[in-house]
Amino acid sequence: MSFNKKDIEKLNNIKRNLPKKLDLPSINKRSDPNTNKKTHPVETEQDPEKLFKELMNVSPDGNVPTHLFNRLKEIENFDLKQKSNNVYNNNNANDDISYISFKQSLLEEEEN
């Protein structure tokens, strides 16, 4: 594609009238460690009970935005899964201890 002199002049005029630099939002603002200090506990809290209390403190009428309510649900589900895993692991440990005791008693009977 070729331009004639008239078109090139028009393009140069448009170019001169354009702003030099556009202010674009920074993409990596969340990765900046200084911005994490400025976030509200509602956005950073990982304990479901504390998060609930914070939500009630910042909500004058008890209404919670959907995205924060969903965040609370996710944290509660994660916390429940961890607690159930701990119970399962503790039960397995008790089972292991019981099995070891049973096995030892069998060995003792065989020796006698």
Backbone as XML, in Angstrom:
<?xml version="1.0"?>
<chain id="A" units="angstrom">
  <residue number="1" name="MET">
    <atom name="N" x="0.848" y="-1.165" z="0.000"/>
    <atom name="CA" x="0.000" y="0.000" z="0.000"/>
    <atom name="C" x="0.897" y="1.234" z="0.000"/>
  </residue>
  <residue number="2" name="SER">
    <atom name="N" x="0.532" y="2.168" z="-0.795"/>
    <atom name="CA" x="1.336" y="3.387" z="-0.861"/>
    <atom name="C" x="0.456" y="4.585" z="-0.520"/>
  </residue>
  <residue number="3" name="PHE">
    <atom name="N" x="1.102" y="5.582" z="0.071"/>
    <atom name="CA" x="0.408" y="6.805" z="0.450"/>
    <atom name="C" x="0.930" y="7.956" z="-0.405"/>
  </residue>
  <residue number="4" name="ASN">
    <atom name="N" x="0.034" y="8.871" z="-0.713"/>
    <atom name="CA" x="0.505" y="10.077" z="-1.391"/>
    <atom name="C" x="0.912" y="11.107" z="-0.355"/>
  </residue>
  <residue number="5" name="LYS">
    <atom name="N" x="1.469" y="12.212" z="-0.783"/>
    <atom name="CA" x="1.987" y="13.221" z="0.153"/>
    <atom name="C" x="0.891" y="13.784" z="1.042"/>
  </residue>
  <residue number="6" name="LYS">
    <atom name="N" x="-0.278" y="13.952" z="0.483"/>
    <atom name="CA" x="-1.392" y="14.527" z="1.242"/>
    <atom name="C" x="-1.786" y="13.600" z="2.401"/>
  </residue>
  <residue number="7" name="ASP">
    <atom name="N" x="-1.862" y="12.305" z="2.137"/>
    <atom name="CA" x="-2.213" y="11.323" z="3.173"/>
    <atom name="C" x="-1.136" y="11.241" z="4.257"/>
  </residue>
  <residue number="8" name="ILE">
    <atom name="N" x="0.108" y="11.319" z="3.832"/>
    <atom name="CA" x="1.208" y="11.254" z="4.793"/>
    <atom name="C" x="1.175" y="12.469" z="5.712"/>
  </residue>
  <residue number="9" name="GLU">
    <atom name="N" x="0.862" y="13.621" z="5.180"/>
    <atom name="CA" x="0.756" y="14.834" z="6.013"/>
    <atom name="C" x="-0.385" y="14.697" z="7.018"/>
  </residue>
  <residue number="10" name="LYS">
    <atom name="N" x="-1.515" y="14.168" z="6.575"/>
    <atom name="CA" x="-2.649" y="13.977" z="7.482"/>
    <atom name="C" x="-2.285" y="13.014" z="8.618"/>
  </residue>
  <residue number="11" name="LEU">
    <atom name="N" x="-1.614" y="11.953" z="8.257"/>
    <atom name="CA" x="-1.198" y="10.983" z="9.281"/>
    <atom name="C" x="-0.215" y="11.596" z="10.272"/>
  </residue>
  <residue number="12" name="ASN">
    <atom name="N" x="0.705" y="12.387" z="9.771"/>
    <atom name="CA" x="1.668" y="13.056" z="10.664"/>
    <atom name="C" x="0.971" y="14.042" z="11.590"/>
  </residue>
  <residue number="13" name="ASN">
    <atom name="N" x="-0.034" y="14.756" z="11.093"/>
    <atom name="CA" x="-0.802" y="15.682" z="11.946"/>
    <atom name="C" x="-1.546" y="14.921" z="13.043"/>
  </residue>
  <residue number="14" name="ILE">
    <atom name="N" x="-2.140" y="13.823" z="12.656"/>
    <atom name="CA" x="-2.849" y="13.004" z="13.649"/>
    <atom name="C" x="-1.862" y="12.497" z="14.694"/>
  </residue>
  <residue number="15" name="LYS">
    <atom name="N" x="-0.709" y="12.061" z="14.239"/>
    <atom name="CA" x="0.309" y="11.543" z="15.154"/>
    <atom name="C" x="0.753" y="12.616" z="16.142"/>
  </residue>
  <residue number="16" name="ARG">
    <atom name="N" x="0.899" y="13.855" z="15.680"/>
    <atom name="CA" x="1.314" y="14.947" z="16.572"/>
    <atom name="C" x="0.243" y="15.260" z="17.609"/>
  </residue>
  <residue number="17" name="ASN">
    <atom name="N" x="-1.014" y="15.070" z="17.249"/>
    <atom name="CA" x="-2.111" y="15.392" z="18.168"/>
    <atom name="C" x="-2.404" y="14.272" z="19.170"/>
  </residue>
  <residue number="18" name="LEU">
    <atom name="N" x="-1.857" y="13.111" z="18.931"/>
    <atom name="CA" x="-2.069" y="12.002" z="19.869"/>
    <atom name="C" x="-1.286" y="12.252" z="21.162"/>
  </residue>
  <residue number="19" name="PRO">
    <atom name="N" x="-1.804" y="11.746" z="22.287"/>
    <atom name="CA" x="-1.029" y="11.868" z="23.534"/>
    <atom name="C" x="0.263" y="11.063" z="23.424"/>
  </residue>
  <residue number="20" name="LYS">
    <atom name="N" x="1.275" y="11.559" z="24.105"/>
    <atom name="CA" x="2.586" y="10.913" z="24.029"/>
    <atom name="C" x="2.574" y="9.525" z="24.669"/>
  </residue>
  <residue number="21" name="LYS">
    <atom name="N" x="1.989" y="9.436" z="25.856"/>
    <atom name="CA" x="1.982" y="8.155" z="26.561"/>
    <atom name="C" x="0.642" y="7.988" z="27.256"/>
  </residue>
  <residue number="22" name="LEU">
    <atom name="N" x="0.048" y="6.841" z="27.075"/>
    <atom name="CA" x="-1.202" y="6.547" z="27.757"/>
    <atom name="C" x="-0.903" y="5.988" z="29.137"/>
  </residue>
  <residue number="23" name="ASP">
    <atom name="N" x="-1.689" y="6.397" z="30.119"/>
    <atom name="CA" x="-1.542" y="5.844" z="31.461"/>
    <atom name="C" x="-2.328" y="4.543" z="31.526"/>
  </residue>
  <residue number="24" name="LEU">
    <atom name="N" x="-1.608" y="3.446" z="31.517"/>
    <atom name="CA" x="-2.226" y="2.131" z="31.603"/>
    <atom name="C" x="-2.111" y="1.601" z="33.019"/>
  </residue>
  <residue number="25" name="PRO">
    <atom name="N" x="-3.133" y="0.899" z="33.488"/>
    <atom name="CA" x="-3.023" y="0.326" z="34.836"/>
    <atom name="C" x="-1.930" y="-0.724" z="34.866"/>
  </residue>
  <residue number="26" name="SER">
    <atom name="N" x="-1.254" y="-0.772" z="35.985"/>
    <atom name="CA" x="-0.186" y="-1.748" z="36.142"/>
    <atom name="C" x="-0.788" y="-3.127" z="36.323"/>
  </residue>
  <residue number="27" name="ILE">
    <atom name="N" x="-0.272" y="-4.101" z="35.615"/>
    <atom name="CA" x="-0.790" y="-5.464" z="35.683"/>
    <atom name="C" x="-0.326" y="-6.160" z="36.947"/>
  </residue>
  <residue number="28" name="ASN">
    <atom name="N" x="0.862" y="-5.867" z="37.404"/>
    <atom name="CA" x="1.461" y="-6.593" z="38.527"/>
    <atom name="C" x="1.311" y="-5.870" z="39.861"/>
  </residue>
  <residue number="29" name="LYS">
    <atom name="N" x="0.238" y="-5.138" z="40.045"/>
    <atom name="CA" x="0.065" y="-4.429" z="41.319"/>
    <atom name="C" x="-0.090" y="-5.402" z="42.483"/>
  </residue>
  <residue number="30" name="ARG">
    <atom name="N" x="-0.752" y="-6.534" z="42.265"/>
    <atom name="CA" x="-0.959" y="-7.483" z="43.365"/>
    <atom name="C" x="0.323" y="-8.184" z="43.766"/>
  </residue>
  <residue number="31" name="SER">
    <atom name="N" x="1.256" y="-8.308" z="42.836"/>
    <atom name="CA" x="2.489" y="-9.011" z="43.182"/>
    <atom name="C" x="3.463" y="-8.107" z="43.933"/>
  </residue>
  <residue number="32" name="ASP">
    <atom name="N" x="3.166" y="-6.823" z="43.973"/>
    <atom name="CA" x="4.016" y="-5.894" z="44.702"/>
    <atom name="C" x="3.807" y="-6.101" z="46.204"/>
  </residue>
  <residue number="33" name="PRO">
    <atom name="N" x="4.876" y="-6.371" z="46.954"/>
    <atom name="CA" x="4.698" y="-6.641" z="48.385"/>
    <atom name="C" x="4.140" y="-5.455" z="49.158"/>
  </residue>
  <residue number="34" name="ASN">
    <atom name="N" x="4.337" y="-4.251" z="48.685"/>
    <atom name="CA" x="3.827" y="-3.072" z="49.392"/>
    <atom name="C" x="2.316" y="-2.975" z="49.298"/>
  </residue>
  <residue number="35" name="THR">
    <atom name="N" x="1.728" y="-3.473" z="48.209"/>
    <atom name="CA" x="0.278" y="-3.400" z="48.080"/>
    <atom name="C" x="-0.408" y="-4.394" z="49.005"/>
  </residue>
  <residue number="36" name="ASN">
    <atom name="N" x="0.252" y="-5.496" z="49.353"/>
    <atom name="CA" x="-0.351" y="-6.456" z="50.274"/>
    <atom name="C" x="-0.550" y="-5.849" z="51.652"/>
  </residue>
  <residue number="37" name="LYS">
    <atom name="N" x="0.291" y="-4.912" z="52.032"/>
    <atom name="CA" x="0.172" y="-4.271" z="53.338"/>
    <atom name="C" x="-1.061" y="-3.371" z="53.383"/>
  </residue>
  <residue number="38" name="LYS">
    <atom name="N" x="-1.495" y="-2.889" z="52.221"/>
    <atom name="CA" x="-2.609" y="-1.958" z="52.171"/>
    <atom name="C" x="-3.963" y="-2.660" z="52.072"/>
  </residue>
  <residue number="39" name="THR">
    <atom name="N" x="-3.981" y="-3.965" z="51.846"/>
    <atom name="CA" x="-5.254" y="-4.654" z="51.691"/>
    <atom name="C" x="-5.937" y="-4.827" z="53.037"/>
  </residue>
  <residue number="40" name="HIS">
    <atom name="N" x="-7.228" y="-4.894" z="52.972"/>
    <atom name="CA" x="-8.051" y="-5.023" z="54.168"/>
    <atom name="C" x="-8.043" y="-6.479" z="54.637"/>
  </residue>
  <residue number="41" name="PRO">
    <atom name="N" x="-8.171" y="-6.702" z="55.943"/>
    <atom name="CA" x="-8.189" y="-8.081" z="56.453"/>
    <atom name="C" x="-9.279" y="-8.948" z="55.799"/>
  </residue>
  <residue number="42" name="VAL">
    <atom name="N" x="-10.354" y="-8.335" z="55.331"/>
    <atom name="CA" x="-11.415" y="-9.080" z="54.667"/>
    <atom name="C" x="-10.871" y="-9.766" z="53.415"/>
  </residue>
  <residue number="43" name="GLU">
    <atom name="N" x="-9.874" y="-9.179" z="52.795"/>
    <atom name="CA" x="-9.310" y="-9.741" z="51.568"/>
    <atom name="C" x="-8.184" y="-10.731" z="51.834"/>
  </residue>
  <residue number="44" name="THR">
    <atom name="N" x="-7.625" y="-10.715" z="53.039"/>
    <atom name="CA" x="-6.447" y="-11.544" z="53.294"/>
    <atom name="C" x="-6.649" y="-12.612" z="54.359"/>
  </residue>
  <residue number="45" name="GLU">
    <atom name="N" x="-7.692" y="-12.506" z="55.158"/>
    <atom name="CA" x="-7.900" y="-13.426" z="56.275"/>
    <atom name="C" x="-8.151" y="-14.852" z="55.775"/>
  </residue>
  <residue number="46" name="GLN">
    <atom name="N" x="-7.519" y="-15.837" z="56.419"/>
    <atom name="CA" x="-7.663" y="-17.235" z="56.023"/>
    <atom name="C" x="-8.442" y="-18.062" z="57.042"/>
  </residue>
  <residue number="47" name="ASP">
    <atom name="N" x="-8.666" y="-17.524" z="58.230"/>
    <atom name="CA" x="-9.447" y="-18.220" z="59.252"/>
    <atom name="C" x="-10.921" y="-17.859" z="59.045"/>
  </residue>
  <residue number="48" name="PRO">
    <atom name="N" x="-11.797" y="-18.856" z="58.804"/>
    <atom name="CA" x="-13.196" y="-18.547" z="58.506"/>
    <atom name="C" x="-13.914" y="-17.780" z="59.620"/>
  </residue>
  <residue number="49" name="GLU">
    <atom name="N" x="-13.617" y="-18.093" z="60.866"/>
    <atom name="CA" x="-14.279" y="-17.395" z="61.967"/>
    <atom name="C" x="-13.866" y="-15.927" z="62.014"/>
  </residue>
  <residue number="50" name="LYS">
    <atom name="N" x="-12.569" y="-15.672" z="61.862"/>
    <atom name="CA" x="-12.081" y="-14.300" z="61.872"/>
    <atom name="C" x="-12.600" y="-13.531" z="60.663"/>
  </residue>
  <residue number="51" name="LEU">
    <atom name="N" x="-12.663" y="-14.208" z="59.509"/>
    <atom name="CA" x="-13.180" y="-13.554" z="58.306"/>
    <atom name="C" x="-14.639" y="-13.167" z="58.497"/>
  </residue>
  <residue number="52" name="PHE">
    <atom name="N" x="-15.421" y="-14.060" z="59.091"/>
    <atom name="CA" x="-16.832" y="-13.754" z="59.350"/>
    <atom name="C" x="-16.958" y="-12.520" z="60.248"/>
  </residue>
  <residue number="53" name="LYS">
    <atom name="N" x="-16.156" y="-12.461" z="61.293"/>
    <atom name="CA" x="-16.193" y="-11.315" z="62.203"/>
    <atom name="C" x="-15.815" y="-10.030" z="61.475"/>
  </residue>
  <residue number="54" name="GLU">
    <atom name="N" x="-14.788" y="-10.106" z="60.636"/>
    <atom name="CA" x="-14.370" y="-8.928" z="59.865"/>
    <atom name="C" x="-15.477" y="-8.483" z="58.923"/>
  </residue>
  <residue number="55" name="LEU">
    <atom name="N" x="-16.147" y="-9.448" z="58.286"/>
    <atom name="CA" x="-17.240" y="-9.103" z="57.372"/>
    <atom name="C" x="-18.369" y="-8.401" z="58.115"/>
  </residue>
  <residue number="56" name="MET">
    <atom name="N" x="-18.650" y="-8.871" z="59.313"/>
    <atom name="CA" x="-19.714" y="-8.230" z="60.092"/>
    <atom name="C" x="-19.287" y="-6.835" z="60.576"/>
  </residue>
  <residue number="57" name="ASN">
    <atom name="N" x="-18.000" y="-6.674" z="60.846"/>
    <atom name="CA" x="-17.510" y="-5.365" z="61.283"/>
    <atom name="C" x="-17.587" y="-4.325" z="60.176"/>
  </residue>
  <residue number="58" name="VAL">
    <atom name="N" x="-17.311" y="-4.747" z="58.934"/>
    <atom name="CA" x="-17.296" y="-3.773" z="57.834"/>
    <atom name="C" x="-18.663" y="-3.588" z="57.203"/>
  </residue>
  <residue number="59" name="SER">
    <atom name="N" x="-19.618" y="-4.451" z="57.521"/>
    <atom name="CA" x="-20.941" y="-4.353" z="56.938"/>
    <atom name="C" x="-21.895" y="-3.695" z="57.926"/>
  </residue>
  <residue number="60" name="PRO">
    <atom name="N" x="-22.334" y="-2.479" z="57.651"/>
    <atom name="CA" x="-23.210" y="-1.781" z="58.600"/>
    <atom name="C" x="-24.582" y="-2.430" z="58.750"/>
  </residue>
  <residue number="61" name="ASP">
    <atom name="N" x="-25.104" y="-3.055" z="57.670"/>
    <atom name="CA" x="-26.443" y="-3.633" z="57.724"/>
    <atom name="C" x="-26.452" y="-5.162" z="57.671"/>
  </residue>
  <residue number="62" name="GLY">
    <atom name="N" x="-25.280" y="-5.789" z="57.703"/>
    <atom name="CA" x="-25.209" y="-7.245" z="57.671"/>
    <atom name="C" x="-25.188" y="-7.836" z="56.281"/>
  </residue>
  <residue number="63" name="ASN">
    <atom name="N" x="-25.326" y="-6.998" z="55.259"/>
    <atom name="CA" x="-25.256" y="-7.497" z="53.883"/>
    <atom name="C" x="-23.799" y="-7.605" z="53.465"/>
  </residue>
  <residue number="64" name="VAL">
    <atom name="N" x="-23.482" y="-8.725" z="52.830"/>
    <atom name="CA" x="-22.117" y="-8.998" z="52.405"/>
    <atom name="C" x="-22.118" y="-9.159" z="50.887"/>
  </residue>
  <residue number="65" name="PRO">
    <atom name="N" x="-21.189" y="-8.496" z="50.186"/>
    <atom name="CA" x="-21.124" y="-8.671" z="48.730"/>
    <atom name="C" x="-20.910" y="-10.137" z="48.361"/>
  </residue>
  <residue number="66" name="THR">
    <atom name="N" x="-21.446" y="-10.521" z="47.235"/>
    <atom name="CA" x="-21.420" y="-11.920" z="46.804"/>
    <atom name="C" x="-20.009" y="-12.471" z="46.725"/>
  </residue>
  <residue number="67" name="HIS">
    <atom name="N" x="-19.061" y="-11.697" z="46.183"/>
    <atom name="CA" x="-17.700" y="-12.216" z="46.024"/>
    <atom name="C" x="-17.038" y="-12.478" z="47.375"/>
  </residue>
  <residue number="68" name="LEU">
    <atom name="N" x="-17.358" y="-11.671" z="48.390"/>
    <atom name="CA" x="-16.794" y="-11.911" z="49.717"/>
    <atom name="C" x="-17.486" y="-13.087" z="50.402"/>
  </residue>
  <residue number="69" name="PHE">
    <atom name="N" x="-18.782" y="-13.217" z="50.165"/>
    <atom name="CA" x="-19.513" y="-14.350" z="50.727"/>
    <atom name="C" x="-19.000" y="-15.657" z="50.123"/>
  </residue>
  <residue number="70" name="ASN">
    <atom name="N" x="-18.747" y="-15.647" z="48.814"/>
    <atom name="CA" x="-18.185" y="-16.835" z="48.151"/>
    <atom name="C" x="-16.798" y="-17.152" z="48.693"/>
  </residue>
  <residue number="71" name="ARG">
    <atom name="N" x="-16.021" y="-16.112" z="48.968"/>
    <atom name="CA" x="-14.680" y="-16.315" z="49.536"/>
    <atom name="C" x="-14.785" y="-16.981" z="50.906"/>
  </residue>
  <residue number="72" name="LEU">
    <atom name="N" x="-15.736" y="-16.540" z="51.717"/>
    <atom name="CA" x="-15.955" y="-17.144" z="53.031"/>
    <atom name="C" x="-16.326" y="-18.623" z="52.893"/>
  </residue>
  <residue number="73" name="LYS">
    <atom name="N" x="-17.205" y="-18.939" z="51.940"/>
    <atom name="CA" x="-17.597" y="-20.333" z="51.714"/>
    <atom name="C" x="-16.392" y="-21.181" z="51.318"/>
  </residue>
  <residue number="74" name="GLU">
    <atom name="N" x="-15.559" y="-20.663" z="50.421"/>
    <atom name="CA" x="-14.382" y="-21.409" z="49.972"/>
    <atom name="C" x="-13.426" y="-21.686" z="51.128"/>
  </residue>
  <residue number="75" name="ILE">
    <atom name="N" x="-13.215" y="-20.677" z="51.959"/>
    <atom name="CA" x="-12.303" y="-20.842" z="53.091"/>
    <atom name="C" x="-12.881" y="-21.835" z="54.094"/>
  </residue>
  <residue number="76" name="GLU">
    <atom name="N" x="-14.198" y="-21.767" z="54.324"/>
    <atom name="CA" x="-14.828" y="-22.721" z="55.240"/>
    <atom name="C" x="-14.708" y="-24.146" z="54.707"/>
  </residue>
  <residue number="77" name="ASN">
    <atom name="N" x="-14.941" y="-24.328" z="53.410"/>
    <atom name="CA" x="-14.830" y="-25.671" z="52.817"/>
    <atom name="C" x="-13.407" y="-26.193" z="52.930"/>
  </residue>
  <residue number="78" name="PHE">
    <atom name="N" x="-12.441" y="-25.350" z="52.654"/>
    <atom name="CA" x="-11.048" y="-25.756" z="52.759"/>
    <atom name="C" x="-10.708" y="-26.137" z="54.196"/>
  </residue>
  <residue number="79" name="ASP">
    <atom name="N" x="-11.193" y="-25.342" z="55.147"/>
    <atom name="CA" x="-10.936" y="-25.606" z="56.563"/>
    <atom name="C" x="-11.580" y="-26.929" z="56.994"/>
  </residue>
  <residue number="80" name="LEU">
    <atom name="N" x="-12.808" y="-27.182" z="56.533"/>
    <atom name="CA" x="-13.486" y="-28.446" z="56.863"/>
    <atom name="C" x="-12.735" y="-29.644" z="56.293"/>
  </residue>
  <residue number="81" name="LYS">
    <atom name="N" x="-12.233" y="-29.505" z="55.056"/>
    <atom name="CA" x="-11.474" y="-30.604" z="54.448"/>
    <atom name="C" x="-10.210" y="-30.893" z="55.245"/>
  </residue>
  <residue number="82" name="GLN">
    <atom name="N" x="-9.525" y="-29.838" z="55.676"/>
    <atom name="CA" x="-8.308" y="-30.044" z="56.463"/>
    <atom name="C" x="-8.627" y="-30.722" z="57.791"/>
  </residue>
  <residue number="83" name="LYS">
    <atom name="N" x="-9.683" y="-30.285" z="58.449"/>
    <atom name="CA" x="-10.052" y="-30.884" z="59.733"/>
    <atom name="C" x="-10.451" y="-32.352" z="59.556"/>
  </residue>
  <residue number="84" name="SER">
    <atom name="N" x="-11.205" y="-32.647" z="58.485"/>
    <atom name="CA" x="-11.613" y="-34.035" z="58.271"/>
    <atom name="C" x="-10.410" y="-34.899" z="57.916"/>
  </residue>
  <residue number="85" name="ASN">
    <atom name="N" x="-9.447" y="-34.346" z="57.191"/>
    <atom name="CA" x="-8.219" y="-35.093" z="56.895"/>
    <atom name="C" x="-7.445" y="-35.382" z="58.174"/>
  </residue>
  <residue number="86" name="ASN">
    <atom name="N" x="-7.406" y="-34.409" z="59.073"/>
    <atom name="CA" x="-6.705" y="-34.615" z="60.347"/>
    <atom name="C" x="-7.382" y="-35.700" z="61.173"/>
  </residue>
  <residue number="87" name="VAL">
    <atom name="N" x="-8.711" y="-35.702" z="61.201"/>
    <atom name="CA" x="-9.447" y="-36.725" z="61.941"/>
    <atom name="C" x="-9.182" y="-38.076" z="61.314"/>
  </residue>
  <residue number="88" name="TYR">
    <atom name="N" x="-9.223" y="-38.141" z="59.980"/>
    <atom name="CA" x="-8.965" y="-39.405" z="59.279"/>
    <atom name="C" x="-7.558" y="-39.904" z="59.579"/>
  </residue>
  <residue number="89" name="ASN">
    <atom name="N" x="-6.588" y="-39.013" z="59.539"/>
    <atom name="CA" x="-5.207" y="-39.412" z="59.826"/>
    <atom name="C" x="-5.043" y="-39.876" z="61.268"/>
  </residue>
  <residue number="90" name="ASN">
    <atom name="N" x="-5.706" y="-39.191" z="62.196"/>
    <atom name="CA" x="-5.629" y="-39.601" z="63.600"/>
    <atom name="C" x="-6.292" y="-40.965" z="63.803"/>
  </residue>
  <residue number="91" name="ASN">
    <atom name="N" x="-7.419" y="-41.193" z="63.127"/>
    <atom name="CA" x="-8.083" y="-42.492" z="63.241"/>
    <atom name="C" x="-7.212" y="-43.592" z="62.657"/>
  </residue>
  <residue number="92" name="ASN">
    <atom name="N" x="-6.562" y="-43.296" z="61.546"/>
    <atom name="CA" x="-5.664" y="-44.293" z="60.953"/>
    <atom name="C" x="-4.491" y="-44.575" z="61.881"/>
  </residue>
  <residue number="93" name="ALA">
    <atom name="N" x="-4.002" y="-43.556" z="62.544"/>
    <atom name="CA" x="-2.901" y="-43.756" z="63.489"/>
    <atom name="C" x="-3.361" y="-44.648" z="64.637"/>
  </residue>
  <residue number="94" name="ASN">
    <atom name="N" x="-4.593" y="-44.413" z="65.130"/>
    <atom name="CA" x="-5.130" y="-45.277" z="66.195"/>
    <atom name="C" x="-5.287" y="-46.703" z="65.705"/>
  </residue>
  <residue number="95" name="ASP">
    <atom name="N" x="-5.743" y="-46.856" z="64.458"/>
    <atom name="CA" x="-5.882" y="-48.194" z="63.885"/>
    <atom name="C" x="-4.529" y="-48.868" z="63.783"/>
  </residue>
  <residue number="96" name="ASP">
    <atom name="N" x="-3.526" y="-48.112" z="63.376"/>
    <atom name="CA" x="-2.180" y="-48.676" z="63.267"/>
    <atom name="C" x="-1.682" y="-49.144" z="64.633"/>
  </residue>
  <residue number="97" name="ILE">
    <atom name="N" x="-1.915" y="-48.336" z="65.641"/>
    <atom name="CA" x="-1.480" y="-48.700" z="66.996"/>
    <atom name="C" x="-2.211" y="-49.958" z="67.463"/>
  </residue>
  <residue number="98" name="SER">
    <atom name="N" x="-3.512" y="-50.012" z="67.169"/>
    <atom name="CA" x="-4.287" y="-51.190" z="67.566"/>
    <atom name="C" x="-3.779" y="-52.429" z="66.844"/>
  </residue>
  <residue number="99" name="TYR">
    <atom name="N" x="-3.492" y="-52.294" z="65.568"/>
    <atom name="CA" x="-3.001" y="-53.429" z="64.795"/>
    <atom name="C" x="-1.640" y="-53.890" z="65.309"/>
  </residue>
  <residue number="100" name="ILE">
    <atom name="N" x="-0.791" y="-52.942" z="65.615"/>
    <atom name="CA" x="0.540" y="-53.298" z="66.143"/>
    <atom name="C" x="0.403" y="-54.029" z="67.468"/>
  </residue>
  <residue number="101" name="SER">
    <atom name="N" x="-0.488" y="-53.542" z="68.325"/>
    <atom name="CA" x="-0.706" y="-54.213" z="69.614"/>
    <atom name="C" x="-1.233" y="-55.622" z="69.402"/>
  </residue>
  <residue number="102" name="PHE">
    <atom name="N" x="-2.173" y="-55.768" z="68.470"/>
    <atom name="CA" x="-2.732" y="-57.086" z="68.175"/>
    <atom name="C" x="-1.651" y="-58.012" z="67.631"/>
  </residue>
  <residue number="103" name="LYS">
    <atom name="N" x="-0.847" y="-57.515" z="66.717"/>
    <atom name="CA" x="0.222" y="-58.326" z="66.137"/>
    <atom name="C" x="1.227" y="-58.754" z="67.212"/>
  </residue>
  <residue number="104" name="GLN">
    <atom name="N" x="1.552" y="-57.842" z="68.129"/>
    <atom name="CA" x="2.481" y="-58.187" z="69.206"/>
    <atom name="C" x="1.894" y="-59.262" z="70.110"/>
  </residue>
  <residue number="105" name="SER">
    <atom name="N" x="0.618" y="-59.137" z="70.393"/>
    <atom name="CA" x="-0.002" y="-60.160" z="71.256"/>
    <atom name="C" x="-0.019" y="-61.520" z="70.558"/>
  </residue>
  <residue number="106" name="LEU">
    <atom name="N" x="-0.227" y="-61.542" z="69.247"/>
    <atom name="CA" x="-0.169" y="-62.808" z="68.506"/>
    <atom name="C" x="1.228" y="-63.408" z="68.554"/>
  </residue>
  <residue number="107" name="LEU">
    <atom name="N" x="2.240" y="-62.554" z="68.385"/>
    <atom name="CA" x="3.614" y="-63.044" z="68.439"/>
    <atom name="C" x="3.942" y="-63.595" z="69.825"/>
  </residue>
  <residue number="108" name="GLU">
    <atom name="N" x="3.459" y="-62.928" z="70.853"/>
    <atom name="CA" x="3.704" y="-63.400" z="72.211"/>
    <atom name="C" x="3.031" y="-64.757" z="72.435"/>
  </residue>
  <residue number="109" name="GLU">
    <atom name="N" x="1.842" y="-64.948" z="71.891"/>
    <atom name="CA" x="1.163" y="-66.227" z="72.042"/>
    <atom name="C" x="1.921" y="-67.345" z="71.325"/>
  </residue>
  <residue number="110" name="GLU">
    <atom name="N" x="2.454" y="-67.010" z="70.150"/>
    <atom name="CA" x="3.208" y="-68.009" z="69.386"/>
    <atom name="C" x="4.470" y="-68.419" z="70.133"/>
  </residue>
  <residue number="111" name="GLU">
    <atom name="N" x="5.099" y="-67.507" z="70.823"/>
    <atom name="CA" x="6.325" y="-67.816" z="71.563"/>
    <atom name="C" x="6.041" y="-68.723" z="72.757"/>
  </residue>
  <residue number="112" name="ASN">
    <atom name="N" x="4.876" y="-68.576" z="73.343"/>
    <atom name="CA" x="4.526" y="-69.376" z="74.528"/>
    <atom name="C" x="4.014" y="-70.681" z="74.083"/>
  </residue>
</chain>
